[in-house]
Amino acid sequence: MKINEDNIVKVAKALSDKTRFKILKEITNKKGFTCGDCEEIAELSQPTVSHHLKILFDANLLNSEKDGRFVLISINKKTLSDFCDTISELTSND
C-alpha cells in the first residue's frame, strides 16, 4: 500500500535525526519500551526525549499502550513497512 507524499516526507524527516533513529532502533529490538527507557538510550533530558518521541508519534512511527502507570511504546510496523515499500518503488522504476 502506498502512503501519501505528505506522510512520506513526515516519516523521512522523523528518521533523518540520529537521536530519533537510535530511539526507533532500540524500540524495535525490545518489547515494552517506556519513556524512561528512551531517556537512558538517548542519554538526554526528559523534555528533549519527549520532543523526539512527539515527532516519531506525529509521523505515525510509534504506537503507545497504557499499562498501569506506564505508557509502553512500540513500533508501528505498518507505517514503517509502507514507507519502505514506497521508497523501494522509487528505486525499481529504472
DSSP file (Angstrom, degrees, kcal/mol; ACC not computed):
  #  RESIDUE AA STRUCTURE BP1 BP2  ACC     N-H-->O    O-->H-N    N-H-->O    O-->H-N    TCO  KAPPA ALPHA  PHI   PSI    X-CA   Y-CA   Z-CA
    1    1 A M              0   0    0      0, 0.0     2,-0.2     0, 0.0    85,-0.2   0.000 360.0 360.0 360.0 134.0    0.0    0.0    0.0
    2    2 A K        -     0   0    0     83,-0.1     2,-0.3    84,-0.1    81,-0.1  -0.597 360.0-147.7 -83.0 145.5    1.3    3.5   -0.9
    3    3 A I        -     0   0    0     79,-0.3     5,-0.1    -2,-0.2    76,-0.0  -0.863  32.1 -94.3-109.0 152.9    1.2    6.2    1.6
    4    4 A N     >  -     0   0    0     -2,-0.3     4,-2.1     1,-0.1     3,-0.3  -0.111  33.2-106.8 -69.0 164.7    0.7    9.8    0.5
    5    5 A E  H  > S+     0   0    0      1,-0.2     4,-2.3     2,-0.2     5,-0.2   0.850 117.0  55.1 -59.3 -40.2    3.5   12.2   -0.2
    6    6 A D  H  > S+     0   0    0      1,-0.2     4,-2.2     2,-0.2    -1,-0.2   0.906 109.8  47.2 -61.6 -41.3    3.0   14.3    2.9
    7    7 A N  H  > S+     0   0    0     -3,-0.3     4,-2.6     2,-0.2     5,-0.2   0.876 108.9  54.3 -68.6 -37.3    3.3   11.2    5.1
    8    8 A I  H  X S+     0   0    0     -4,-2.1     4,-2.7     1,-0.2    -2,-0.2   0.934 110.9  46.0 -59.8 -46.0    6.4   10.0    3.2
    9    9 A V  H  X S+     0   0    0     -4,-2.3     4,-2.6     2,-0.2     5,-0.2   0.902 111.8  51.5 -64.9 -41.4    8.1   13.4    3.9
   10   10 A K  H  X S+     0   0    0     -4,-2.2     4,-2.2     2,-0.2    -2,-0.2   0.917 113.1  44.6 -61.5 -44.5    7.0   13.3    7.6
   11   11 A V  H  X S+     0   0    0     -4,-2.6     4,-2.4     2,-0.2    -2,-0.2   0.924 113.1  50.9 -66.1 -44.6    8.5    9.9    8.1
   12   12 A A  H  X S+     0   0    0     -4,-2.7     4,-0.9    -5,-0.2    -2,-0.2   0.908 111.5  47.6 -60.9 -42.3   11.7   10.8    6.2
   13   13 A K  H >< S+     0   0    0     -4,-2.6     3,-0.5     1,-0.2     4,-0.3   0.904 111.2  51.3 -64.9 -40.7   12.1   13.9    8.4
   14   14 A A  H >< S+     0   0    0     -4,-2.2     3,-0.7     1,-0.2    -2,-0.2   0.891 113.3  44.9 -63.1 -38.6   11.5   11.9   11.6
   15   15 A L  H 3< S+     0   0    0     -4,-2.4    -1,-0.2     1,-0.2    -2,-0.2   0.592  95.7  77.8 -80.9 -11.0   14.1    9.3   10.6
   16   16 A S  T << S+     0   0    0     -4,-0.9     2,-0.4    -3,-0.5    -1,-0.2   0.594  76.7  85.5 -78.3  -8.9   16.7   11.9    9.5
   17   17 A D  S <> S-     0   0    0     -3,-0.7     4,-2.5    -4,-0.3     5,-0.2  -0.803  73.6-142.0 -96.2 132.6   17.7   12.7   13.0
   18   18 A K  H  > S+     0   0    0     -2,-0.4     4,-2.4     1,-0.2     5,-0.2   0.890 101.0  49.6 -58.6 -42.9   20.4   10.5   14.6
   19   19 A T  H  > S+     0   0    0      2,-0.2     4,-2.5     1,-0.2    -1,-0.2   0.930 112.4  46.2 -65.2 -45.5   18.7   10.5   18.1
   20   20 A R  H  > S+     0   0    0      1,-0.2     4,-2.7     2,-0.2    -1,-0.2   0.895 113.1  50.2 -64.8 -38.9   15.3    9.6   16.7
   21   21 A F  H  X S+     0   0    0     -4,-2.5     4,-2.6     2,-0.2    -1,-0.2   0.909 110.8  49.7 -64.6 -41.0   16.7    6.9   14.6
   22   22 A K  H  X S+     0   0    0     -4,-2.4     4,-2.3    -5,-0.2    -2,-0.2   0.919 112.1  47.6 -63.2 -44.8   18.6    5.5   17.6
   23   23 A I  H  X S+     0   0    0     -4,-2.5     4,-2.4     2,-0.2     5,-0.2   0.936 112.8  48.8 -61.0 -47.3   15.4    5.5   19.7
   24   24 A L  H  X S+     0   0    0     -4,-2.7     4,-2.0     1,-0.2    -2,-0.2   0.908 111.0  50.6 -60.4 -43.4   13.4    3.8   16.9
   25   25 A K  H  X S+     0   0    0     -4,-2.6     4,-1.3     1,-0.2    -1,-0.2   0.909 111.6  47.4 -61.9 -43.7   16.1    1.2   16.5
   26   26 A E  H  X S+     0   0    0     -4,-2.3     4,-0.8     1,-0.2    -1,-0.2   0.889 110.3  51.7 -67.1 -39.5   16.2    0.4   20.2
   27   27 A I  H >< S+     0   0    0     -4,-2.4     3,-0.6     1,-0.2    48,-0.2   0.873 106.2  56.1 -64.4 -35.8   12.4    0.2   20.5
   28   28 A T  H 3< S+     0   0    0     -4,-2.0    -1,-0.2     1,-0.2    -2,-0.2   0.859 107.0  49.8 -62.7 -35.8   12.4   -2.2   17.6
   29   29 A N  H 3< S+     0   0    0     -4,-1.3     2,-0.3    -3,-0.2    -1,-0.2   0.624 113.3  46.8 -80.5 -14.0   14.8   -4.5   19.5
   30   30 A K  S << S-     0   0    0     -4,-0.8     2,-0.4    -3,-0.6     3,-0.3  -0.871  70.2-134.0-130.4 159.8   12.8   -4.6   22.7
   31   31 A K  S    S+     0   0    0     -2,-0.3    43,-0.1     1,-0.2    -3,-0.1  -0.901  84.2  23.2-111.5 143.3    9.2   -5.1   23.8
   32   32 A G  S    S-     0   0    0     -2,-0.4    -1,-0.2    41,-0.2     2,-0.2   0.909  76.0-179.0  75.2  42.7    7.5   -2.8   26.4
   33   33 A F  B     -A   73   0A   0     40,-1.1    40,-3.6    -3,-0.3     2,-0.2  -0.519   6.6-161.3 -76.2 140.6    9.7    0.3   26.0
   34   34 A T     >  -     0   0    0     38,-0.2     4,-1.7    -2,-0.2    38,-0.1  -0.720  34.3-105.4-116.4 170.1    8.9    3.3   28.2
   35   35 A C  H  > S+     0   0    0     36,-0.4     4,-1.9    -2,-0.2     5,-0.1   0.884 122.0  56.5 -60.6 -38.2    9.8    7.0   28.0
   36   36 A G  H  > S+     0   0    0      1,-0.2     4,-1.8     2,-0.2    -1,-0.2   0.884 103.9  52.9 -60.5 -39.3   12.3    6.4   30.8
   37   37 A D  H  > S+     0   0    0      1,-0.2     4,-2.4     2,-0.2    -1,-0.2   0.893 106.9  53.0 -61.9 -39.3   14.0    3.7   28.7
   38   38 A C  H  X S+     0   0    0     -4,-1.7     4,-2.8     1,-0.2     5,-0.3   0.877 105.3  54.1 -65.0 -37.5   14.2    6.3   25.9
   39   39 A E  H  X>S+     0   0    0     -4,-1.9     4,-1.6     2,-0.2     5,-1.0   0.913 110.2  47.1 -61.4 -42.6   15.9    8.8   28.2
   40   40 A E  H  <5S+     0   0    0     -4,-1.8    -2,-0.2     2,-0.2    -1,-0.2   0.923 114.7  45.9 -64.8 -44.7   18.6    6.2   29.1
   41   41 A I  H  <5S+     0   0    0     -4,-2.4    -2,-0.2     1,-0.2    -1,-0.2   0.938 119.6  38.9 -63.7 -48.5   19.2    5.2   25.5
   42   42 A A  H  <5S-     0   0    0     -4,-2.8    -1,-0.2    -5,-0.2    -2,-0.2   0.696  95.8-141.3 -77.7 -19.0   19.4    8.7   24.1
   43   43 A E  T  <5 +     0   0    0     -4,-1.6     2,-0.3    -5,-0.3    -3,-0.2   0.909  60.8 121.6  54.9  44.3   21.3   10.0   27.2
   44   44 A L      < -     0   0    0     -5,-1.0    -1,-0.2    -6,-0.2    -2,-0.1  -0.831  69.4 -83.5-130.4 167.6   19.2   13.2   27.0
   45   45 A S     >  -     0   0    0     -2,-0.3     4,-2.4    -3,-0.1     5,-0.2  -0.252  42.5-107.8 -69.9 160.4   16.9   15.1   29.3
   46   46 A Q  H  > S+     0   0    0      1,-0.2     4,-2.7     2,-0.2     5,-0.2   0.900 117.8  51.5 -58.1 -45.2   13.2   14.1   29.6
   47   47 A P  H  > S+     0   0    0      0, 0.0     4,-1.8     0, 0.0    -1,-0.2   0.897 111.4  47.9 -61.9 -37.7   12.0   17.2   27.8
   48   48 A T  H  > S+     0   0    0      2,-0.2     4,-2.0     1,-0.2    -2,-0.2   0.914 112.8  47.5 -68.4 -42.2   14.4   16.6   24.9
   49   49 A V  H  X S+     0   0    0     -4,-2.4     4,-2.9     1,-0.2     5,-0.2   0.906 109.5  54.2 -64.6 -41.3   13.4   12.9   24.6
   50   50 A S  H  X S+     0   0    0     -4,-2.7     4,-2.4    -5,-0.2    -1,-0.2   0.892 106.9  52.3 -59.4 -39.3    9.7   13.9   24.8
   51   51 A H  H  X S+     0   0    0     -4,-1.8     4,-1.8     2,-0.2    -1,-0.2   0.934 111.5  45.6 -61.0 -47.0   10.3   16.2   21.8
   52   52 A H  H  X S+     0   0    0     -4,-2.0     4,-2.0     1,-0.2    -2,-0.2   0.905 112.8  50.4 -64.8 -41.7   11.9   13.5   19.8
   53   53 A L  H  X S+     0   0    0     -4,-2.9     4,-2.8     1,-0.2    -1,-0.2   0.889 106.6  55.7 -64.0 -38.5    9.1   11.0   20.7
   54   54 A K  H  X S+     0   0    0     -4,-2.4     4,-3.0     1,-0.2    -1,-0.2   0.914 107.3  49.3 -60.0 -43.0    6.5   13.5   19.7
   55   55 A I  H  X S+     0   0    0     -4,-1.8     4,-1.6     2,-0.2    -1,-0.2   0.914 112.2  47.9 -63.4 -42.5    8.0   13.8   16.2
   56   56 A L  H  <>S+     0   0    0     -4,-2.0     5,-2.5     2,-0.2     6,-0.6   0.889 114.1  46.9 -65.9 -38.9    8.1   10.0   15.9
   57   57 A F  H ><5S+     0   0    0     -4,-2.8     3,-1.7     3,-0.2    -2,-0.2   0.909 109.7  53.5 -67.1 -42.2    4.5    9.7   17.1
   58   58 A D  H 3<5S+     0   0    0     -4,-3.0    -2,-0.2     1,-0.3    -1,-0.2   0.818 106.8  52.1 -62.7 -30.5    3.4   12.5   14.7
   59   59 A A  T 3<5S-     0   0    0     -4,-1.6    -1,-0.3    -5,-0.2    -2,-0.2   0.438 115.8-121.1 -82.4   0.3    5.0   10.6   11.8
   60   60 A N  T < 5S+     0   0    0     -3,-1.7    19,-0.3    -5,-0.1    -3,-0.2   0.772  77.7 125.9  64.8  28.7    2.9    7.6   13.0
   61   61 A L      < +     0   0    0     -5,-2.5    15,-2.8    -6,-0.2     2,-0.3   0.630  63.9  52.4 -88.0 -15.7    6.1    5.6   13.5
   62   62 A L  E     -B   75   0A   0     -6,-0.6     2,-0.3    13,-0.3    13,-0.2  -0.906  62.0-158.4-124.8 150.4    5.2    4.7   17.1
   63   63 A N  E     -B   74   0A   0     11,-3.2    11,-2.3    -2,-0.3     2,-0.4  -0.866  12.3-155.1-115.1 155.4    2.2    3.2   19.0
   64   64 A S  E     -B   73   0A   0     -2,-0.3     2,-0.4     9,-0.2     9,-0.2  -0.984   9.1-174.0-133.7 149.3    1.5    3.6   22.7
   65   65 A E  E     -B   72   0A   0      7,-2.1     7,-3.2    -2,-0.4     2,-0.3  -0.989  25.7-124.5-142.5 128.5   -0.4    1.5   25.1
   66   66 A K  E     +B   71   0A   0     -2,-0.4     2,-0.4     5,-0.2     5,-0.2  -0.569  27.1 178.6 -74.9 130.2   -1.2    2.3   28.7
   67   67 A D  E >   -B   70   0A   0      3,-3.3     3,-1.9    -2,-0.3     2,-0.4  -0.804  61.9 -63.1-133.3  90.6   -0.1   -0.3   31.2
   68   68 A G  T 3  S-     0   0    0     -2,-0.4    -1,-0.1     1,-0.3     0, 0.0  -0.549 118.5 -16.1  67.1-123.8   -0.9    0.8   34.7
   69   69 A R  T 3  S+     0   0    0     -2,-0.4     2,-0.3    -3,-0.1    -1,-0.3   0.436 127.2  80.0 -92.7   1.4    1.0    3.9   35.4
   70   70 A F  E <   - B   0  67A   0     -3,-1.9    -3,-3.3   -36,-0.0     2,-0.5  -0.732  68.7-141.1-106.2 156.0    3.4    3.4   32.5
   71   71 A V  E     - B   0  66A   0     -2,-0.3   -36,-0.4    -5,-0.2     2,-0.4  -0.979  20.0-148.7-113.3 118.7    2.9    4.0   28.7
   72   72 A L  E     - B   0  65A   0     -7,-3.2    -7,-2.1    -2,-0.5     2,-0.4  -0.737  10.0-152.3 -90.4 134.5    4.5    1.3   26.7
   73   73 A I  E     +AB  33  64A   0    -40,-3.6   -40,-1.1    -2,-0.4     2,-0.3  -0.866  18.9 169.2-109.5 137.3    5.9    2.3   23.3
   74   74 A S  E     - B   0  63A   0    -11,-2.3   -11,-3.2    -2,-0.4     2,-0.2  -0.933  37.8 -90.7-140.8 166.0    6.2    0.1   20.3
   75   75 A I  E     - B   0  62A   0     -2,-0.3     2,-1.3   -13,-0.2   -13,-0.3  -0.538  27.1-131.7 -77.0 138.6    6.9    0.4   16.5
   76   76 A N     >  -     0   0    0    -15,-2.8     4,-1.9    -2,-0.2     3,-0.2  -0.764  27.6-174.5 -87.3  91.9    4.1    1.0   14.1
   77   77 A K  H  > S+     0   0    0     -2,-1.3     4,-2.6     1,-0.2     5,-0.2   0.798  75.8  59.9 -62.4 -30.8    5.3   -1.7   11.7
   78   78 A K  H  > S+     0   0    0      2,-0.2     4,-2.8     1,-0.2    -1,-0.2   0.944 107.0  44.6 -64.6 -48.5    2.6   -0.9    9.1
   79   79 A T  H  > S+     0   0    0    -19,-0.3     4,-2.4    -3,-0.2    -2,-0.2   0.926 115.6  47.6 -62.2 -44.7    3.8    2.7    8.7
   80   80 A L  H  X S+     0   0    0     -4,-1.9     4,-2.3     2,-0.2    -1,-0.2   0.905 113.6  47.9 -63.5 -41.8    7.5    1.7    8.5
   81   81 A S  H  X S+     0   0    0     -4,-2.6     4,-2.6     2,-0.2    -2,-0.2   0.915 111.8  49.3 -65.5 -44.0    6.7   -1.1    6.0
   82   82 A D  H  X S+     0   0    0     -4,-2.8     4,-2.3     2,-0.2   -79,-0.3   0.893 111.1  50.8 -62.5 -39.5    4.6    1.2    3.8
   83   83 A F  H  X S+     0   0    0     -4,-2.4     4,-2.4    -5,-0.2     5,-0.2   0.938 112.0  46.3 -62.2 -47.7    7.4    3.8    3.9
   84   84 A C  H  X S+     0   0    0     -4,-2.3     4,-2.5     1,-0.2    -2,-0.2   0.895 112.1  51.2 -63.3 -40.8   10.0    1.2    2.9
   85   85 A D  H  X S+     0   0    0     -4,-2.6     4,-2.1     2,-0.2    -1,-0.2   0.910 110.5  48.8 -62.7 -42.4    7.7   -0.2    0.1
   86   86 A T  H  X S+     0   0    0     -4,-2.3     4,-1.4     2,-0.2    -2,-0.2   0.917 113.0  46.4 -66.0 -43.4    7.2    3.3   -1.3
   87   87 A I  H  X S+     0   0    0     -4,-2.4     4,-1.3     1,-0.2    -1,-0.2   0.900 110.8  53.8 -64.7 -39.9   10.9    4.1   -1.3
   88   88 A S  H  X S+     0   0    0     -4,-2.5     4,-1.2     1,-0.2    -2,-0.2   0.884 104.0  55.6 -61.8 -39.3   11.6    0.7   -2.9
   89   89 A E  H  X S+     0   0    0     -4,-2.1     4,-0.5     1,-0.2     3,-0.3   0.871 102.7  57.0 -61.1 -36.7    9.1    1.5   -5.7
   90   90 A L  H >< S+     0   0    0     -4,-1.4     3,-0.6     1,-0.2    -1,-0.2   0.880 110.0  43.6 -62.6 -37.8   11.1    4.7   -6.4
   91   91 A T  H 3< S+     0   0    0     -4,-1.3    -1,-0.2     1,-0.2    -2,-0.2   0.656 107.6  59.3 -84.2 -14.8   14.3    2.7   -7.0
   92   92 A S  H 3< S+     0   0    0     -4,-1.2     2,-0.6    -3,-0.3    -1,-0.2   0.474  82.0  85.2 -92.4  -1.1   12.6   -0.1   -9.0
   93   93 A N    <<        0   0    0     -3,-0.6    -1,-0.2    -4,-0.5    -2,-0.1  -0.260 360.0 360.0 -93.5  48.2   11.3    2.3  -11.7
   94   94 A D              0   0    0     -2,-0.6    -1,-0.2    -3,-0.2    -2,-0.1   0.461 360.0 360.0 -81.6 360.0   14.6    2.2  -13.8
